[in-house]
Amino acid sequence: MSGDACMLKNHSLSFFAAALASVLMLNGCWKKKETAPQSVQKPHVTVEQAAYKTYTERFNFPARVDAVNSVVLKARVAGFLKDRLFEEGDIVKKGQMLFALEREPFEAQVAESAANLAKAEADAKNAKLNYERALELRKTGNISQSTVDTREAQNNVAKGAVLQAKAALNLAKLNLSYTNVKAPFTGKIGLSDYSVGEYLPVNSTLATIVSCDPMYVMFSVSEREFLKMQSTGALKADGDNMAISLVMGDSSVYRYSGRLDFTDVVVDNYTDTVKMRAEFPNPAKQLVSGQFVSVLMEYESPVEKIVISQAALMSSATSKYVYVVDAQNKVVNRLVTVGTEQGKDIVVLEGLEAGDRVIVNGLQKVRPGVEVVVDSAAAKAGAAQKTDKATAEKPKAEKHVMRKRTRSGSKASASSANAKK
């Protein structure tokens, strides 16, 4: 091989080696670029500091209105209805006559029973005299002892007949009194299924009366809430330290406050609840028996507890928890025990301390252990206020600029007109 050929071959090999090195170097740089870790942006969250606040303990329970007195009027004797002395839906007074049944058959029964009593008393008087004579004759031996015994038995039978006749007369008078059906207490009377002239069987339902003022409100408290009331001193024997109000079905608040009237002595085994009862005045007859309402009980002595926004509270199948930002700005899961709601806030009984930074916004972007950028709720609110203020002032500034432009245009037009003249 010639020298030129050798030099050409060596030159080609050198070029190939240089090209290969360049490719390998570029490939390494590319891989290095690919495997270089990318910077991860930290999520922003809004926090509020858990703090002690003075508040009034509140308990809210579904409830049902019930009449203090309620009675279903029944016909205690059979007979024809002679008169109905009320309008359905009226307020009736205690002792007021409501229904009148025909009295004649019962008056006749009274008269018959009185006659039977008179006869029984006469027979008893005669039997007594015969017995007394027999005793006198026995002293002289003019009558046998068996005759004396017979007269004594007859006397006793006659006495029993008198008692029986008296009982029959009393029963007849009682049945006669049942022909007049009166209101046992003051209240509102409902519908009646019978009209004048109809026959009323014994025990037939005539009408229902319910008292209207005051009214009971019945509700049940879970065992846990009941124990909470006891531990805070909310429950006293007289219930005077609890302000009790009603929330009606249309969300309006009933104008009169009530008082705790009764607390059951046992816990229901099936529902784990304790029955309670409150009493409310009802002068305007706004409350109706059977009506569904809500009872709002407020403990009158203010207490201090840690309170957080309800927006921070999360729930699992078995517990409630919040996300807290620690000193290293990392998210920590904190289990909490909560109390009653206070508007948009909720009371925390256990799990938080004053000063803990609780996440209230951005919860969906974080998980425990993640480092975050903290935005305080106060700063965020201030920024929002500035934005709102700027938005409100922008139209004013635009109007001011338009006025200046209009004035400048008017002056220019006037100057042009003067120049032409």
C-alpha positions in Angstrom: 0.0 0.0 0.0 1.3 3.5 -0.9 2.0 6.2 1.7 -0.8 8.3 0.4 -3.3 5.5 0.8 -2.1 4.9 4.4 -2.4 8.5 5.3 -6.0 8.6 3.8 -7.0 5.5 5.8 -5.6 7.0 9.0 -7.4 10.2 8.3 -10.7 8.4 7.8 -10.3 6.5 11.0 -9.6 9.6 13.0 -12.6 11.3 11.5 -14.8 8.4 12.4 -13.5 8.3 15.9 -14.1 12.0 16.4 -17.6 11.7 15.0 -18.4 8.7 17.3 -17.1 10.6 20.3 -19.3 13.6 19.5 -22.4 11.4 19.2 -21.7 9.7 22.5 -21.1 13.0 24.2 -24.3 14.5 22.8 -26.2 11.3 23.8 -24.8 11.6 27.3 -25.8 15.2 27.6 -29.3 14.4 26.3 -29.7 11.6 28.9 -28.4 13.8 31.6 -30.9 16.4 30.6 -33.7 13.9 30.6 -32.8 12.4 34.0 -32.3 15.8 35.7 -34.9 16.2 38.4 -37.6 18.7 37.7 -38.4 21.3 40.4 -41.9 20.6 42.0 -44.0 23.7 42.8 -45.2 23.7 46.4 -49.0 24.0 46.7 -50.5 27.1 48.3 -52.9 26.7 51.2 -54.9 29.1 53.3 -54.7 28.6 57.1 -56.5 30.0 60.1 -55.1 29.9 63.7 -57.1 27.8 66.1 -58.1 30.2 68.9 -60.2 30.2 72.1 -63.5 32.0 71.8 -66.3 32.8 74.2 -69.5 31.3 73.0 -72.9 30.1 74.2 -73.3 26.3 74.1 -76.2 25.4 71.8 -78.0 22.1 71.3 -80.5 21.6 68.4 -82.9 18.7 68.3 -85.9 17.7 66.1 -89.1 17.7 68.2 -92.9 17.3 68.1 -95.5 19.4 69.7 -97.9 17.7 72.0 -100.9 18.8 74.0 -100.7 19.0 77.8 -104.2 17.4 77.9 -105.9 15.4 75.2 -109.0 13.3 75.4 -111.2 11.3 73.0 -114.8 11.8 74.1 -116.8 8.5 74.1 -120.5 7.7 74.4 -120.7 6.0 77.8 -124.3 5.0 77.3 -126.2 4.1 74.1 -129.0 6.4 72.8 -130.1 8.8 70.2 -128.2 12.1 69.9 -130.6 14.9 70.8 -128.4 18.0 70.4 -124.8 19.0 69.6 -123.9 22.2 71.3 -120.7 23.3 69.7 -119.1 24.2 66.4 -116.3 22.0 65.2 -112.9 23.7 65.8 -114.3 25.9 68.6 -112.5 26.6 71.9 -114.6 25.0 74.5 -114.5 25.7 78.3 -114.2 23.2 81.1 -117.7 22.0 82.1 -119.3 23.2 78.9 -122.2 21.0 77.5 -121.2 19.4 74.2 -123.6 16.6 73.4 -127.1 15.8 74.7 -128.6 12.3 74.4 -132.3 11.5 74.9 -132.9 11.5 78.6 -136.4 9.9 78.8 -135.3 6.2 78.9 -132.8 6.9 81.6 -135.1 9.1 83.6 -137.6 6.2 83.6 -134.9 3.9 84.8 -134.1 6.2 87.7 -137.8 6.3 88.6 -138.1 2.5 88.5 -134.9 2.1 90.6 -136.3 4.6 93.1 -139.5 2.6 93.4 -137.6 -0.6 93.9 -135.6 1.0 96.6 -138.8 2.2 98.4 -140.3 -1.3 98.3 -137.0 -2.9 99.5 -136.9 -0.5 102.4 -140.5 -1.3 103.3 -139.8 -5.0 103.2 -136.7 -4.5 105.3 -138.7 -2.6 107.9 -141.3 -5.4 108.1 -138.6 -8.1 108.3 -136.9 -6.2 111.1 -140.1 -6.0 113.2 -140.8 -9.7 112.7 -137.3 -10.6 113.9 -137.6 -8.4 117.0 -141.0 -10.0 117.9 -139.5 -13.5 117.5 -136.8 -12.6 119.9 -139.3 -11.4 122.5 -141.4 -14.6 122.1 -138.4 -16.8 122.4 -137.8 -15.3 125.9 -141.2 -16.7 127.1 -140.8 -20.0 125.1 -143.8 -19.3 122.9 -141.7 -19.7 119.7 -139.2 -22.2 118.5 -135.6 -21.4 117.9 -135.8 -22.4 114.3 -138.5 -19.8 113.8 -136.3 -17.1 115.3 -133.5 -18.2 113.0 -135.8 -17.9 110.0 -136.9 -14.4 111.0 -133.3 -13.4 111.4 -132.4 -14.6 107.9 -135.4 -12.8 106.4 -134.3 -9.6 108.1 -130.8 -9.9 106.7 -132.1 -10.7 103.2 -134.2 -7.6 103.4 -131.2 -5.4 104.4 -129.3 -6.8 101.4 -132.2 -6.0 99.1 -132.2 -2.4 100.3 -128.5 -2.1 99.5 -129.0 -3.6 96.1 -131.9 -1.2 95.3 -129.7 1.7 96.3 -126.9 0.6 94.0 -129.4 0.2 91.1 -130.7 3.7 91.8 -127.2 5.2 91.8 -126.3 3.4 88.6 -129.5 4.7 86.9 -128.7 8.2 88.0 -125.1 7.8 86.7 -126.3 6.6 83.3 -128.7 9.5 83.2 -125.8 11.9 83.8 -123.9 10.3 80.9 -126.6 11.6 78.5 -125.0 15.0 79.0 -121.4 15.0 77.6 -119.3 17.9 79.0 -115.8 19.2 78.3 -113.4 17.9 80.9 -111.0 20.8 80.4 -110.6 24.0 78.3 -109.3 23.2 74.9 -110.0 23.0 71.2 -112.6 20.5 69.9 -112.2 18.6 66.7 -114.6 16.9 64.2 -117.6 14.9 65.2 -118.8 11.9 63.1 -122.4 12.0 64.4 -125.3 14.3 63.6 -128.4 15.1 65.6 -130.9 12.2 65.5 -128.3 9.4 65.0 -128.1 6.5 67.3 -124.9 6.3 69.3 -123.7 2.9 70.4 -121.9 2.5 73.7 -118.2 3.6 73.4 -118.7 5.3 70.1 -116.2 8.2 69.5 -117.9 11.6 69.7 -115.0 14.1 69.3 -111.5 14.9 70.4 -110.5 17.8 72.7 -106.9 19.0 73.1 -105.7 21.7 75.4 -104.0 24.7 73.6 -102.1 26.7 76.2 -99.5 25.8 77.3 -98.1 23.1 75.0 -95.5 20.4 75.5 -92.7 19.9 73.0 -91.2 16.3 73.1 -87.7 15.5 71.9 -85.0 12.9 72.3 -81.4 13.5 73.1 -78.6 11.1 72.3 -76.8 9.6 75.3 -73.6 11.4 74.3 -75.3 14.8 74.1 -77.1 14.1 77.4 -73.8 13.4 79.1 -72.3 16.5 77.6 -75.2 18.6 79.0 -74.6 17.0 82.4 -70.8 17.6 82.3 -71.2 21.3 81.4 -73.9 21.9 84.1 -76.4 22.7 81.4 -79.0 20.4 83.0 -80.3 21.4 86.4 -83.3 20.1 88.2 -85.4 23.2 87.4 -83.9 23.7 83.9 -83.8 27.5 84.6 -80.3 27.9 83.3 -81.2 26.7 79.8 -82.8 29.2 77.3 -85.1 27.1 75.2 -86.6 28.3 71.9 -88.4 26.8 69.0 -87.6 26.9 65.3 -90.8 26.4 63.2 -91.1 24.5 60.0 -90.6 27.7 57.9 -87.3 28.4 59.7 -88.9 31.2 61.7 -88.3 31.4 65.5 -91.3 31.1 67.8 -91.8 34.3 69.7 -92.1 32.7 73.2 -89.3 30.9 75.0 -89.9 27.7 77.0 -88.6 25.9 79.9 -87.3 22.3 80.5 -90.2 20.5 82.1 -89.2 16.8 82.2 -86.2 14.5 81.7 -86.8 10.8 81.5 -85.2 8.6 84.1 -84.0 5.8 81.7 -82.1 5.6 78.4 -84.0 3.9 75.6 -82.3 0.6 74.9 -83.2 0.6 71.2 -82.3 4.2 70.3 -79.7 5.1 73.0 -81.6 8.3 73.6 -83.2 10.1 76.6 -86.6 11.6 76.3 -87.0 15.2 77.3 -89.9 17.6 77.4 -90.2 21.4 77.3 -93.3 23.6 78.0 -94.1 26.6 75.9 -96.9 29.2 76.3 -99.3 29.3 73.3 -101.7 32.2 73.8 -102.0 32.8 70.0 -102.7 29.0 69.4 -99.8 29.0 66.9 -98.6 25.6 68.1 -100.7 22.6 67.2 -100.5 19.1 68.6 -98.5 16.8 66.3 -96.6 19.6 64.7 -92.9 19.0 63.9 -90.4 21.7 65.1 -86.8 22.1 66.2 -85.8 22.7 69.8 -82.8 25.1 70.3 -81.3 24.9 73.8 -78.8 27.5 74.8 -76.7 27.2 77.9 -76.9 30.7 79.5 -73.4 30.7 81.0 -70.8 31.5 78.3 -67.8 29.1 78.0 -64.4 29.3 76.3 -63.5 26.6 73.8 -61.3 26.3 70.7 -63.3 27.2 67.6 -62.3 26.7 64.0 -64.1 27.2 60.6 -66.3 24.4 59.5 -64.5 24.5 56.1 -61.5 22.9 57.8 -63.3 19.9 59.1 -63.1 16.6 57.2 -64.7 13.2 58.0 -63.9 9.6 57.4 -66.0 6.6 58.1 -64.9 6.4 61.7 -63.5 9.9 62.7 -63.3 13.6 62.0 -60.0 15.3 61.3 -58.3 18.5 60.1 -55.0 19.3 58.3 -52.5 21.3 60.3 -49.4 23.0 59.0 -46.4 22.4 61.4 -43.3 24.5 62.0 -41.6 23.1 58.9 -44.6 24.0 56.8 -45.5 20.3 56.3 -49.1 19.0 56.5 -50.0 16.9 59.5 -53.3 15.0 59.9 -54.9 15.7 63.3 -57.9 13.8 64.7 -60.4 16.0 66.5 -63.5 15.7 68.7 -66.0 18.4 67.8 -68.8 19.9 69.7 -71.7 22.1 68.5 -71.8 24.3 65.5 -71.6 28.0 65.9 -72.7 29.6 62.7 -69.9 29.0 60.1 -67.6 27.8 62.9 -67.5 24.6 65.0 -66.3 23.9 68.5 -63.3 21.6 68.9 -63.3 19.7 72.2 -60.1 17.7 71.7 -57.3 17.4 69.2 -56.2 21.1 68.7 -54.4 23.7 70.7 -54.6 27.5 70.5 -52.2 28.7 67.8 -52.4 25.6 65.6 -52.4 26.6 61.9 -55.4 24.8 60.4 -55.9 24.6 56.6 -59.2 26.0 55.5 -58.6 26.4 51.7 -56.6 24.2 49.4 -57.4 20.9 51.1 -57.8 19.0 47.9 -54.2 19.8 46.8 -52.4 18.4 49.8 -51.9 15.3 51.8 -50.0 14.5 55.1 -46.2 15.1 54.8 -46.4 17.5 51.8 -44.6 20.8 52.2 -46.8 23.8 51.4 -46.7 27.6 51.0 -48.9 29.2 53.6 -51.3 32.1 52.9 -53.0 33.4 55.9 -56.7 33.9 55.8 -56.4 37.5 56.9 -53.9 38.4 54.2 -56.1 36.7 51.6 -59.2 38.6 52.8 -57.2 41.9 52.7 -56.1 41.2 49.1 -59.7 40.4 48.2 -60.8 43.7 49.7 -58.2 45.6 47.7 -59.3 43.9 44.5 -62.9 44.8 45.2 -61.9 48.4 46.0 -59.9 48.6 42.8 -62.7 47.2 40.8 -65.1 49.6 42.3 -62.8 52.6 41.6 -62.0 51.7 38.0 -65.3 52.9 36.5 -64.8 56.2 38.4 -61.3 56.7 36.9 -62.6 55.9 33.4 -65.4 58.4 33.8 -62.9 61.0 34.9 -60.6 60.4 31.8 -63.6 60.6 29.5 -64.6 64.0 31.0 -61.1 65.4 30.5 -61.1 64.2 26.9 -64.5 65.7 26.3 -63.3 69.1 27.7 -60.1 69.0 25.7 -62.1 68.2 22.5 -64.5 71.1 23.2 -61.6 73.6 23.7 -59.9 72.4 20.5 -63.1 72.9 18.5 -63.5 76.4 19.9 -59.9 77.3 19.0 -60.3 76.0 15.4 -63.5 78.0 15.0 -61.8 81.2 16.2 -58.9 80.7 13.8 -61.2 80.4 10.8 -62.9 83.6 11.7 
